[in-house]
Amino acid sequence: PIARWNVLELPRVKANSPIPIMSDESCGDEHDAARLIQLKACDYMNIKLGKSGGIFKALKMVELATAADIHLQVGAFMESRLAMTAFAHFSLCSPMIQHFDFDTALMFSEDPVSGGVSYEANGRIRVPEVPGLGATLSEKRLSELERIIILPSP
């Protein structure tokens, strides 16, 4: 309900809102999570692994939220079903993670992933019960994709 940078206003919004407040854009990493908790600024936090710095840092966010009794959502950017599979596995690490936003993989016109999460009726997601992530990428399809190489500045 406010700009990402205006986190100091979130406690006022939360206090005056008839609906629970979830921090999303203002919750990037464990430092943001700690600040939001200290300010009592939200009822829920959204963890995006692509924004948090990876699984290890996201686990720190889960630990902080658990200690503060704040429930979580795991969300995503425009990412593949391979990423959604990893996020779904991560989401099983804590009962505090109660909401999931894993639909962006369904927006791609083509899916180069074999295995991985499956999308079922009524918004249910099934995680493969095999070793590892249970998903693989098509090497052939990867070799066909455009490559962008970023060189360091001279």
Phi and psi in radians as a Rosetta constraint file:
Dihedral C 1 N 2 CA 2 C 2 CIRCULARHARMONIC -2.428 0.35
Dihedral N 2 CA 2 C 2 N 3 CIRCULARHARMONIC 2.972 0.35
Dihedral C 2 N 3 CA 3 C 3 CIRCULARHARMONIC -1.126 0.35
Dihedral N 3 CA 3 C 3 N 4 CIRCULARHARMONIC 2.587 0.35
Dihedral C 3 N 4 CA 4 C 4 CIRCULARHARMONIC -0.937 0.35
Dihedral N 4 CA 4 C 4 N 5 CIRCULARHARMONIC -0.710 0.35
Dihedral C 4 N 5 CA 5 C 5 CIRCULARHARMONIC -1.357 0.35
Dihedral N 5 CA 5 C 5 N 6 CIRCULARHARMONIC -0.218 0.35
Dihedral C 5 N 6 CA 6 C 6 CIRCULARHARMONIC -1.636 0.35
Dihedral N 6 CA 6 C 6 N 7 CIRCULARHARMONIC 0.775 0.35
Dihedral C 6 N 7 CA 7 C 7 CIRCULARHARMONIC -1.076 0.35
Dihedral N 7 CA 7 C 7 N 8 CIRCULARHARMONIC -0.469 0.35
Dihedral C 7 N 8 CA 8 C 8 CIRCULARHARMONIC -1.182 0.35
Dihedral N 8 CA 8 C 8 N 9 CIRCULARHARMONIC -0.283 0.35
Dihedral C 8 N 9 CA 9 C 9 CIRCULARHARMONIC -1.517 0.35
Dihedral N 9 CA 9 C 9 N 10 CIRCULARHARMONIC -0.249 0.35
Dihedral C 9 N 10 CA 10 C 10 CIRCULARHARMONIC -1.046 0.35
Dihedral N 10 CA 10 C 10 N 11 CIRCULARHARMONIC -0.702 0.35
Dihedral C 10 N 11 CA 11 C 11 CIRCULARHARMONIC -1.026 0.35
Dihedral N 11 CA 11 C 11 N 12 CIRCULARHARMONIC -0.654 0.35
Dihedral C 11 N 12 CA 12 C 12 CIRCULARHARMONIC -1.158 0.35
Dihedral N 12 CA 12 C 12 N 13 CIRCULARHARMONIC -0.749 0.35
Dihedral C 12 N 13 CA 13 C 13 CIRCULARHARMONIC -1.074 0.35
Dihedral N 13 CA 13 C 13 N 14 CIRCULARHARMONIC -0.808 0.35
Dihedral C 13 N 14 CA 14 C 14 CIRCULARHARMONIC -1.054 0.35
Dihedral N 14 CA 14 C 14 N 15 CIRCULARHARMONIC -0.770 0.35
Dihedral C 14 N 15 CA 15 C 15 CIRCULARHARMONIC -1.123 0.35
Dihedral N 15 CA 15 C 15 N 16 CIRCULARHARMONIC -0.478 0.35
Dihedral C 15 N 16 CA 16 C 16 CIRCULARHARMONIC -1.843 0.35
Dihedral N 16 CA 16 C 16 N 17 CIRCULARHARMONIC 0.092 0.35
Dihedral C 16 N 17 CA 17 C 17 CIRCULARHARMONIC -1.690 0.35
Dihedral N 17 CA 17 C 17 N 18 CIRCULARHARMONIC 2.342 0.35
Dihedral C 17 N 18 CA 18 C 18 CIRCULARHARMONIC -1.368 0.35
Dihedral N 18 CA 18 C 18 N 19 CIRCULARHARMONIC -0.176 0.35
Dihedral C 18 N 19 CA 19 C 19 CIRCULARHARMONIC -2.056 0.35
Dihedral N 19 CA 19 C 19 N 20 CIRCULARHARMONIC 2.665 0.35
Dihedral C 19 N 20 CA 20 C 20 CIRCULARHARMONIC -1.076 0.35
Dihedral N 20 CA 20 C 20 N 21 CIRCULARHARMONIC 2.580 0.35
Dihedral C 20 N 21 CA 21 C 21 CIRCULARHARMONIC -1.865 0.35
Dihedral N 21 CA 21 C 21 N 22 CIRCULARHARMONIC 2.253 0.35
Dihedral C 21 N 22 CA 22 C 22 CIRCULARHARMONIC -1.923 0.35
Dihedral N 22 CA 22 C 22 N 23 CIRCULARHARMONIC 2.190 0.35
Dihedral C 22 N 23 CA 23 C 23 CIRCULARHARMONIC -1.423 0.35
Dihedral N 23 CA 23 C 23 N 24 CIRCULARHARMONIC 2.352 0.35
Dihedral C 23 N 24 CA 24 C 24 CIRCULARHARMONIC -2.226 0.35
Dihedral N 24 CA 24 C 24 N 25 CIRCULARHARMONIC -1.356 0.35
Dihedral C 24 N 25 CA 25 C 25 CIRCULARHARMONIC -1.115 0.35
Dihedral N 25 CA 25 C 25 N 26 CIRCULARHARMONIC -0.489 0.35
Dihedral C 25 N 26 CA 26 C 26 CIRCULARHARMONIC -1.474 0.35
Dihedral N 26 CA 26 C 26 N 27 CIRCULARHARMONIC 0.032 0.35
Dihedral C 26 N 27 CA 27 C 27 CIRCULARHARMONIC -2.071 0.35
Dihedral N 27 CA 27 C 27 N 28 CIRCULARHARMONIC 1.402 0.35
Dihedral C 27 N 28 CA 28 C 28 CIRCULARHARMONIC -1.618 0.35
Dihedral N 28 CA 28 C 28 N 29 CIRCULARHARMONIC -0.676 0.35
Dihedral C 28 N 29 CA 29 C 29 CIRCULARHARMONIC -2.565 0.35
Dihedral N 29 CA 29 C 29 N 30 CIRCULARHARMONIC -3.013 0.35
Dihedral C 29 N 30 CA 30 C 30 CIRCULARHARMONIC -1.148 0.35
Dihedral N 30 CA 30 C 30 N 31 CIRCULARHARMONIC -0.486 0.35
Dihedral C 30 N 31 CA 31 C 31 CIRCULARHARMONIC -1.217 0.35
Dihedral N 31 CA 31 C 31 N 32 CIRCULARHARMONIC -0.739 0.35
Dihedral C 31 N 32 CA 32 C 32 CIRCULARHARMONIC -1.091 0.35
Dihedral N 32 CA 32 C 32 N 33 CIRCULARHARMONIC -0.753 0.35
Dihedral C 32 N 33 CA 33 C 33 CIRCULARHARMONIC -1.048 0.35
Dihedral N 33 CA 33 C 33 N 34 CIRCULARHARMONIC -0.772 0.35
Dihedral C 33 N 34 CA 34 C 34 CIRCULARHARMONIC -1.086 0.35
Dihedral N 34 CA 34 C 34 N 35 CIRCULARHARMONIC -0.718 0.35
Dihedral C 34 N 35 CA 35 C 35 CIRCULARHARMONIC -1.130 0.35
Dihedral N 35 CA 35 C 35 N 36 CIRCULARHARMONIC -0.783 0.35
Dihedral C 35 N 36 CA 36 C 36 CIRCULARHARMONIC -1.082 0.35
Dihedral N 36 CA 36 C 36 N 37 CIRCULARHARMONIC -0.698 0.35
Dihedral C 36 N 37 CA 37 C 37 CIRCULARHARMONIC -1.158 0.35
Dihedral N 37 CA 37 C 37 N 38 CIRCULARHARMONIC -0.802 0.35
Dihedral C 37 N 38 CA 38 C 38 CIRCULARHARMONIC -1.049 0.35
Dihedral N 38 CA 38 C 38 N 39 CIRCULARHARMONIC -0.667 0.35
Dihedral C 38 N 39 CA 39 C 39 CIRCULARHARMONIC -1.396 0.35
Dihedral N 39 CA 39 C 39 N 40 CIRCULARHARMONIC -0.150 0.35
Dihedral C 39 N 40 CA 40 C 40 CIRCULARHARMONIC 0.913 0.35
Dihedral N 40 CA 40 C 40 N 41 CIRCULARHARMONIC 0.861 0.35
Dihedral C 40 N 41 CA 41 C 41 CIRCULARHARMONIC -1.604 0.35
Dihedral N 41 CA 41 C 41 N 42 CIRCULARHARMONIC -0.187 0.35
Dihedral C 41 N 42 CA 42 C 42 CIRCULARHARMONIC -2.690 0.35
Dihedral N 42 CA 42 C 42 N 43 CIRCULARHARMONIC 2.827 0.35
Dihedral C 42 N 43 CA 43 C 43 CIRCULARHARMONIC -1.648 0.35
Dihedral N 43 CA 43 C 43 N 44 CIRCULARHARMONIC -0.502 0.35
Dihedral C 43 N 44 CA 44 C 44 CIRCULARHARMONIC -2.400 0.35
Dihedral N 44 CA 44 C 44 N 45 CIRCULARHARMONIC 2.724 0.35
Dihedral C 44 N 45 CA 45 C 45 CIRCULARHARMONIC -2.216 0.35
Dihedral N 45 CA 45 C 45 N 46 CIRCULARHARMONIC 2.535 0.35
Dihedral C 45 N 46 CA 46 C 46 CIRCULARHARMONIC -1.836 0.35
Dihedral N 46 CA 46 C 46 N 47 CIRCULARHARMONIC 2.125 0.35
Dihedral C 46 N 47 CA 47 C 47 CIRCULARHARMONIC -1.746 0.35
Dihedral N 47 CA 47 C 47 N 48 CIRCULARHARMONIC 2.177 0.35
Dihedral C 47 N 48 CA 48 C 48 CIRCULARHARMONIC -1.995 0.35
Dihedral N 48 CA 48 C 48 N 49 CIRCULARHARMONIC 2.027 0.35
Dihedral C 48 N 49 CA 49 C 49 CIRCULARHARMONIC -1.070 0.35
Dihedral N 49 CA 49 C 49 N 50 CIRCULARHARMONIC -0.556 0.35
Dihedral C 49 N 50 CA 50 C 50 CIRCULARHARMONIC -1.202 0.35
Dihedral N 50 CA 50 C 50 N 51 CIRCULARHARMONIC -0.344 0.35
Dihedral C 50 N 51 CA 51 C 51 CIRCULARHARMONIC -1.772 0.35
Dihedral N 51 CA 51 C 51 N 52 CIRCULARHARMONIC -0.487 0.35
Dihedral C 51 N 52 CA 52 C 52 CIRCULARHARMONIC -1.338 0.35
Dihedral N 52 CA 52 C 52 N 53 CIRCULARHARMONIC -0.354 0.35
Dihedral C 52 N 53 CA 53 C 53 CIRCULARHARMONIC 1.830 0.35
Dihedral N 53 CA 53 C 53 N 54 CIRCULARHARMONIC 0.183 0.35
Dihedral C 53 N 54 CA 54 C 54 CIRCULARHARMONIC 1.961 0.35
Dihedral N 54 CA 54 C 54 N 55 CIRCULARHARMONIC -3.111 0.35
Dihedral C 54 N 55 CA 55 C 55 CIRCULARHARMONIC -1.113 0.35
Dihedral N 55 CA 55 C 55 N 56 CIRCULARHARMONIC -0.758 0.35
Dihedral C 55 N 56 CA 56 C 56 CIRCULARHARMONIC -1.039 0.35
Dihedral N 56 CA 56 C 56 N 57 CIRCULARHARMONIC -0.830 0.35
Dihedral C 56 N 57 CA 57 C 57 CIRCULARHARMONIC -1.209 0.35
Dihedral N 57 CA 57 C 57 N 58 CIRCULARHARMONIC -0.624 0.35
Dihedral C 57 N 58 CA 58 C 58 CIRCULARHARMONIC -1.109 0.35
Dihedral N 58 CA 58 C 58 N 59 CIRCULARHARMONIC -0.624 0.35
Dihedral C 58 N 59 CA 59 C 59 CIRCULARHARMONIC -1.104 0.35
Dihedral N 59 CA 59 C 59 N 60 CIRCULARHARMONIC -0.609 0.35
Dihedral C 59 N 60 CA 60 C 60 CIRCULARHARMONIC -1.109 0.35
Dihedral N 60 CA 60 C 60 N 61 CIRCULARHARMONIC -0.663 0.35
Dihedral C 60 N 61 CA 61 C 61 CIRCULARHARMONIC -1.135 0.35
Dihedral N 61 CA 61 C 61 N 62 CIRCULARHARMONIC -0.717 0.35
Dihedral C 61 N 62 CA 62 C 62 CIRCULARHARMONIC -1.081 0.35
Dihedral N 62 CA 62 C 62 N 63 CIRCULARHARMONIC -0.748 0.35
Dihedral C 62 N 63 CA 63 C 63 CIRCULARHARMONIC -1.070 0.35
Dihedral N 63 CA 63 C 63 N 64 CIRCULARHARMONIC -0.800 0.35
Dihedral C 63 N 64 CA 64 C 64 CIRCULARHARMONIC -1.098 0.35
Dihedral N 64 CA 64 C 64 N 65 CIRCULARHARMONIC -0.799 0.35
Dihedral C 64 N 65 CA 65 C 65 CIRCULARHARMONIC -1.119 0.35
Dihedral N 65 CA 65 C 65 N 66 CIRCULARHARMONIC -0.683 0.35
Dihedral C 65 N 66 CA 66 C 66 CIRCULARHARMONIC -1.088 0.35
Dihedral N 66 CA 66 C 66 N 67 CIRCULARHARMONIC -0.791 0.35
Dihedral C 66 N 67 CA 67 C 67 CIRCULARHARMONIC -1.093 0.35
Dihedral N 67 CA 67 C 67 N 68 CIRCULARHARMONIC -0.532 0.35
Dihedral C 67 N 68 CA 68 C 68 CIRCULARHARMONIC -1.649 0.35
Dihedral N 68 CA 68 C 68 N 69 CIRCULARHARMONIC 0.032 0.35
Dihedral C 68 N 69 CA 69 C 69 CIRCULARHARMONIC 1.009 0.35
Dihedral N 69 CA 69 C 69 N 70 CIRCULARHARMONIC 0.756 0.35
Dihedral C 69 N 70 CA 70 C 70 CIRCULARHARMONIC -1.895 0.35
Dihedral N 70 CA 70 C 70 N 71 CIRCULARHARMONIC 2.192 0.35
Dihedral C 70 N 71 CA 71 C 71 CIRCULARHARMONIC -1.357 0.35
Dihedral N 71 CA 71 C 71 N 72 CIRCULARHARMONIC 2.778 0.35
Dihedral C 71 N 72 CA 72 C 72 CIRCULARHARMONIC -2.213 0.35
Dihedral N 72 CA 72 C 72 N 73 CIRCULARHARMONIC 2.739 0.35
Dihedral C 72 N 73 CA 73 C 73 CIRCULARHARMONIC -2.123 0.35
Dihedral N 73 CA 73 C 73 N 74 CIRCULARHARMONIC 2.501 0.35
Dihedral C 73 N 74 CA 74 C 74 CIRCULARHARMONIC -1.869 0.35
Dihedral N 74 CA 74 C 74 N 75 CIRCULARHARMONIC 2.149 0.35
Dihedral C 74 N 75 CA 75 C 75 CIRCULARHARMONIC -2.100 0.35
Dihedral N 75 CA 75 C 75 N 76 CIRCULARHARMONIC -3.066 0.35
Dihedral C 75 N 76 CA 76 C 76 CIRCULARHARMONIC -2.645 0.35
Dihedral N 76 CA 76 C 76 N 77 CIRCULARHARMONIC 2.834 0.35
Dihedral C 76 N 77 CA 77 C 77 CIRCULARHARMONIC -1.556 0.35
Dihedral N 77 CA 77 C 77 N 78 CIRCULARHARMONIC -2.822 0.35
Dihedral C 77 N 78 CA 78 C 78 CIRCULARHARMONIC -1.340 0.35
Dihedral N 78 CA 78 C 78 N 79 CIRCULARHARMONIC 1.571 0.35
Dihedral C 78 N 79 CA 79 C 79 CIRCULARHARMONIC -2.252 0.35
Dihedral N 79 CA 79 C 79 N 80 CIRCULARHARMONIC 2.801 0.35
Dihedral C 79 N 80 CA 80 C 80 CIRCULARHARMONIC -1.293 0.35
Dihedral N 80 CA 80 C 80 N 81 CIRCULARHARMONIC 2.991 0.35
Dihedral C 80 N 81 CA 81 C 81 CIRCULARHARMONIC -1.190 0.35
Dihedral N 81 CA 81 C 81 N 82 CIRCULARHARMONIC -0.429 0.35
Dihedral C 81 N 82 CA 82 C 82 CIRCULARHARMONIC -1.091 0.35
Dihedral N 82 CA 82 C 82 N 83 CIRCULARHARMONIC -0.818 0.35
Dihedral C 82 N 83 CA 83 C 83 CIRCULARHARMONIC -1.102 0.35
Dihedral N 83 CA 83 C 83 N 84 CIRCULARHARMONIC -0.758 0.35
Dihedral C 83 N 84 CA 84 C 84 CIRCULARHARMONIC -1.054 0.35
Dihedral N 84 CA 84 C 84 N 85 CIRCULARHARMONIC -0.609 0.35
Dihedral C 84 N 85 CA 85 C 85 CIRCULARHARMONIC -1.134 0.35
Dihedral N 85 CA 85 C 85 N 86 CIRCULARHARMONIC -0.789 0.35
Dihedral C 85 N 86 CA 86 C 86 CIRCULARHARMONIC -1.084 0.35
Dihedral N 86 CA 86 C 86 N 87 CIRCULARHARMONIC -0.740 0.35
Dihedral C 86 N 87 CA 87 C 87 CIRCULARHARMONIC -1.142 0.35
Dihedral N 87 CA 87 C 87 N 88 CIRCULARHARMONIC -0.663 0.35
Dihedral C 87 N 88 CA 88 C 88 CIRCULARHARMONIC -1.132 0.35
Dihedral N 88 CA 88 C 88 N 89 CIRCULARHARMONIC -0.746 0.35
Dihedral C 88 N 89 CA 89 C 89 CIRCULARHARMONIC -1.050 0.35
Dihedral N 89 CA 89 C 89 N 90 CIRCULARHARMONIC -0.807 0.35
Dihedral C 89 N 90 CA 90 C 90 CIRCULARHARMONIC -1.008 0.35
Dihedral N 90 CA 90 C 90 N 91 CIRCULARHARMONIC -0.717 0.35
Dihedral C 90 N 91 CA 91 C 91 CIRCULARHARMONIC -1.101 0.35
Dihedral N 91 CA 91 C 91 N 92 CIRCULARHARMONIC -0.347 0.35
Dihedral C 91 N 92 CA 92 C 92 CIRCULARHARMONIC -1.417 0.35
Dihedral N 92 CA 92 C 92 N 93 CIRCULARHARMONIC -0.006 0.35
Dihedral C 92 N 93 CA 93 C 93 CIRCULARHARMONIC -1.350 0.35
Dihedral N 93 CA 93 C 93 N 94 CIRCULARHARMONIC -0.281 0.35
Dihedral C 93 N 94 CA 94 C 94 CIRCULARHARMONIC -2.655 0.35
Dihedral N 94 CA 94 C 94 N 95 CIRCULARHARMONIC 2.426 0.35
Dihedral C 94 N 95 CA 95 C 95 CIRCULARHARMONIC -1.216 0.35
Dihedral N 95 CA 95 C 95 N 96 CIRCULARHARMONIC -0.204 0.35
Dihedral C 95 N 96 CA 96 C 96 CIRCULARHARMONIC -1.251 0.35
Dihedral N 96 CA 96 C 96 N 97 CIRCULARHARMONIC -0.361 0.35
Dihedral C 96 N 97 CA 97 C 97 CIRCULARHARMONIC -1.470 0.35
Dihedral N 97 CA 97 C 97 N 98 CIRCULARHARMONIC 1.839 0.35
Dihedral C 97 N 98 CA 98 C 98 CIRCULARHARMONIC -2.056 0.35
Dihedral N 98 CA 98 C 98 N 99 CIRCULARHARMONIC -0.183 0.35
Dihedral C 98 N 99 CA 99 C 99 CIRCULARHARMONIC -2.252 0.35
Dihedral N 99 CA 99 C 99 N 100 CIRCULARHARMONIC 2.595 0.35
Dihedral C 99 N 100 CA 100 C 100 CIRCULARHARMONIC -2.446 0.35
Dihedral N 100 CA 100 C 100 N 101 CIRCULARHARMONIC 2.367 0.35
Dihedral C 100 N 101 CA 101 C 101 CIRCULARHARMONIC -2.205 0.35
Dihedral N 101 CA 101 C 101 N 102 CIRCULARHARMONIC 1.436 0.35
Dihedral C 101 N 102 CA 102 C 102 CIRCULARHARMONIC -2.059 0.35
Dihedral N 102 CA 102 C 102 N 103 CIRCULARHARMONIC 0.549 0.35
Dihedral C 102 N 103 CA 103 C 103 CIRCULARHARMONIC -1.635 0.35
Dihedral N 103 CA 103 C 103 N 104 CIRCULARHARMONIC -0.151 0.35
Dihedral C 103 N 104 CA 104 C 104 CIRCULARHARMONIC -1.110 0.35
Dihedral N 104 CA 104 C 104 N 105 CIRCULARHARMONIC -0.483 0.35
Dihedral C 104 N 105 CA 105 C 105 CIRCULARHARMONIC -1.109 0.35
Dihedral N 105 CA 105 C 105 N 106 CIRCULARHARMONIC -0.409 0.35
Dihedral C 105 N 106 CA 106 C 106 CIRCULARHARMONIC -1.330 0.35
Dihedral N 106 CA 106 C 106 N 107 CIRCULARHARMONIC -0.170 0.35
Dihedral C 106 N 107 CA 107 C 107 CIRCULARHARMONIC -1.553 0.35
Dihedral N 107 CA 107 C 107 N 108 CIRCULARHARMONIC -0.179 0.35
Dihedral C 107 N 108 CA 108 C 108 CIRCULARHARMONIC -1.333 0.35
Dihedral N 108 CA 108 C 108 N 109 CIRCULARHARMONIC 2.540 0.35
Dihedral C 108 N 109 CA 109 C 109 CIRCULARHARMONIC -1.324 0.35
Dihedral N 109 CA 109 C 109 N 110 CIRCULARHARMONIC -0.309 0.35
Dihedral C 109 N 110 CA 110 C 110 CIRCULARHARMONIC -2.484 0.35
Dihedral N 110 CA 110 C 110 N 111 CIRCULARHARMONIC 2.508 0.35
Dihedral C 110 N 111 CA 111 C 111 CIRCULARHARMONIC -2.122 0.35
Dihedral N 111 CA 111 C 111 N 112 CIRCULARHARMONIC 1.837 0.35
Dihedral C 111 N 112 CA 112 C 112 CIRCULARHARMONIC -1.464 0.35
Dihedral N 112 CA 112 C 112 N 113 CIRCULARHARMONIC 0.207 0.35
Dihedral C 112 N 113 CA 113 C 113 CIRCULARHARMONIC -1.754 0.35
Dihedral N 113 CA 113 C 113 N 114 CIRCULARHARMONIC 2.350 0.35
Dihedral C 113 N 114 CA 114 C 114 CIRCULARHARMONIC -1.870 0.35
Dihedral N 114 CA 114 C 114 N 115 CIRCULARHARMONIC 2.449 0.35
Dihedral C 114 N 115 CA 115 C 115 CIRCULARHARMONIC 1.323 0.35
Dihedral N 115 CA 115 C 115 N 116 CIRCULARHARMONIC -2.639 0.35
Dihedral C 115 N 116 CA 116 C 116 CIRCULARHARMONIC 1.416 0.35
Dihedral N 116 CA 116 C 116 N 117 CIRCULARHARMONIC -2.981 0.35
Dihedral C 116 N 117 CA 117 C 117 CIRCULARHARMONIC -1.100 0.35
Dihedral N 117 CA 117 C 117 N 118 CIRCULARHARMONIC 2.602 0.35
Dihedral C 117 N 118 CA 118 C 118 CIRCULARHARMONIC -2.080 0.35
Dihedral N 118 CA 118 C 118 N 119 CIRCULARHARMONIC 2.492 0.35
Dihedral C 118 N 119 CA 119 C 119 CIRCULARHARMONIC -1.691 0.35
Dihedral N 119 CA 119 C 119 N 120 CIRCULARHARMONIC 2.183 0.35
Dihedral C 119 N 120 CA 120 C 120 CIRCULARHARMONIC -2.056 0.35
Dihedral N 120 CA 120 C 120 N 121 CIRCULARHARMONIC -3.137 0.35
Dihedral C 120 N 121 CA 121 C 121 CIRCULARHARMONIC -1.043 0.35
Dihedral N 121 CA 121 C 121 N 122 CIRCULARHARMONIC 2.674 0.35
Dihedral C 121 N 122 CA 122 C 122 CIRCULARHARMONIC 1.064 0.35
Dihedral N 122 CA 122 C 122 N 123 CIRCULARHARMONIC 0.521 0.35
Dihedral C 122 N 123 CA 123 C 123 CIRCULARHARMONIC 1.320 0.35
Dihedral N 123 CA 123 C 123 N 124 CIRCULARHARMONIC 0.208 0.35
Dihedral C 123 N 124 CA 124 C 124 CIRCULARHARMONIC -1.383 0.35
Dihedral N 124 CA 124 C 124 N 125 CIRCULARHARMONIC 2.524 0.35
Dihedral C 124 N 125 CA 125 C 125 CIRCULARHARMONIC -2.137 0.35
Dihedral N 125 CA 125 C 125 N 126 CIRCULARHARMONIC 2.305 0.35
Dihedral C 125 N 126 CA 126 C 126 CIRCULARHARMONIC -1.846 0.35
Dihedral N 126 CA 126 C 126 N 127 CIRCULARHARMONIC 2.247 0.35
Dihedral C 126 N 127 CA 127 C 127 CIRCULARHARMONIC -1.642 0.35
Dihedral N 127 CA 127 C 127 N 128 CIRCULARHARMONIC 2.335 0.35
Dihedral C 127 N 128 CA 128 C 128 CIRCULARHARMONIC -1.100 0.35
Dihedral N 128 CA 128 C 128 N 129 CIRCULARHARMONIC 2.468 0.35
Dihedral C 128 N 129 CA 129 C 129 CIRCULARHARMONIC -1.829 0.35
Dihedral N 129 CA 129 C 129 N 130 CIRCULARHARMONIC 1.083 0.35
Dihedral C 129 N 130 CA 130 C 130 CIRCULARHARMONIC -2.333 0.35
Dihedral N 130 CA 130 C 130 N 131 CIRCULARHARMONIC 2.882 0.35
Dihedral C 130 N 131 CA 131 C 131 CIRCULARHARMONIC -1.046 0.35
Dihedral N 131 CA 131 C 131 N 132 CIRCULARHARMONIC 2.621 0.35
Dihedral C 131 N 132 CA 132 C 132 CIRCULARHARMONIC 1.245 0.35
Dihedral N 132 CA 132 C 132 N 133 CIRCULARHARMONIC -2.750 0.35
Dihedral C 132 N 133 CA 133 C 133 CIRCULARHARMONIC -1.271 0.35
Dihedral N 133 CA 133 C 133 N 134 CIRCULARHARMONIC -0.485 0.35
Dihedral C 133 N 134 CA 134 C 134 CIRCULARHARMONIC 1.397 0.35
Dihedral N 134 CA 134 C 134 N 135 CIRCULARHARMONIC 0.385 0.35
Dihedral C 134 N 135 CA 135 C 135 CIRCULARHARMONIC -2.450 0.35
Dihedral N 135 CA 135 C 135 N 136 CIRCULARHARMONIC 2.544 0.35
Dihedral C 135 N 136 CA 136 C 136 CIRCULARHARMONIC -2.380 0.35
Dihedral N 136 CA 136 C 136 N 137 CIRCULARHARMONIC 2.695 0.35
Dihedral C 136 N 137 CA 137 C 137 CIRCULARHARMONIC -1.717 0.35
Dihedral N 137 CA 137 C 137 N 138 CIRCULARHARMONIC 2.582 0.35
Dihedral C 137 N 138 CA 138 C 138 CIRCULARHARMONIC -1.299 0.35
Dihedral N 138 CA 138 C 138 N 139 CIRCULARHARMONIC 1.963 0.35
Dihedral C 138 N 139 CA 139 C 139 CIRCULARHARMONIC -1.047 0.35
Dihedral N 139 CA 139 C 139 N 140 CIRCULARHARMONIC -0.673 0.35
Dihedral C 139 N 140 CA 140 C 140 CIRCULARHARMONIC -1.062 0.35
Dihedral N 140 CA 140 C 140 N 141 CIRCULARHARMONIC -0.814 0.35
Dihedral C 140 N 141 CA 141 C 141 CIRCULARHARMONIC -1.136 0.35
Dihedral N 141 CA 141 C 141 N 142 CIRCULARHARMONIC -0.684 0.35
Dihedral C 141 N 142 CA 142 C 142 CIRCULARHARMONIC -1.082 0.35
Dihedral N 142 CA 142 C 142 N 143 CIRCULARHARMONIC -0.680 0.35
Dihedral C 142 N 143 CA 143 C 143 CIRCULARHARMONIC -1.185 0.35
Dihedral N 143 CA 143 C 143 N 144 CIRCULARHARMONIC -0.348 0.35
Dihedral C 143 N 144 CA 144 C 144 CIRCULARHARMONIC -1.537 0.35
Dihedral N 144 CA 144 C 144 N 145 CIRCULARHARMONIC -0.232 0.35
Dihedral C 144 N 145 CA 145 C 145 CIRCULARHARMONIC -1.311 0.35
Dihedral N 145 CA 145 C 145 N 146 CIRCULARHARMONIC 2.684 0.35
Dihedral C 145 N 146 CA 146 C 146 CIRCULARHARMONIC -1.113 0.35
Dihedral N 146 CA 146 C 146 N 147 CIRCULARHARMONIC 2.476 0.35
Dihedral C 146 N 147 CA 147 C 147 CIRCULARHARMONIC -1.961 0.35
Dihedral N 147 CA 147 C 147 N 148 CIRCULARHARMONIC 2.354 0.35
Dihedral C 147 N 148 CA 148 C 148 CIRCULARHARMONIC -2.098 0.35
Dihedral N 148 CA 148 C 148 N 149 CIRCULARHARMONIC 2.166 0.35
Dihedral C 148 N 149 CA 149 C 149 CIRCULARHARMONIC -1.970 0.35
Dihedral N 149 CA 149 C 149 N 150 CIRCULARHARMONIC 2.188 0.35
Dihedral C 149 N 150 CA 150 C 150 CIRCULARHARMONIC -1.839 0.35
Dihedral N 150 CA 150 C 150 N 151 CIRCULARHARMONIC 2.057 0.35
Dihedral C 150 N 151 CA 151 C 151 CIRCULARHARMONIC -1.650 0.35
Dihedral N 151 CA 151 C 151 N 152 CIRCULARHARMONIC 2.584 0.35
Dihedral C 151 N 152 CA 152 C 152 CIRCULARHARMONIC -1.162 0.35
Dihedral N 152 CA 152 C 152 N 153 CIRCULARHARMONIC 2.648 0.35
Dihedral C 152 N 153 CA 153 C 153 CIRCULARHARMONIC -1.158 0.35
Dihedral N 153 CA 153 C 153 N 154 CIRCULARHARMONIC 2.552 0.35
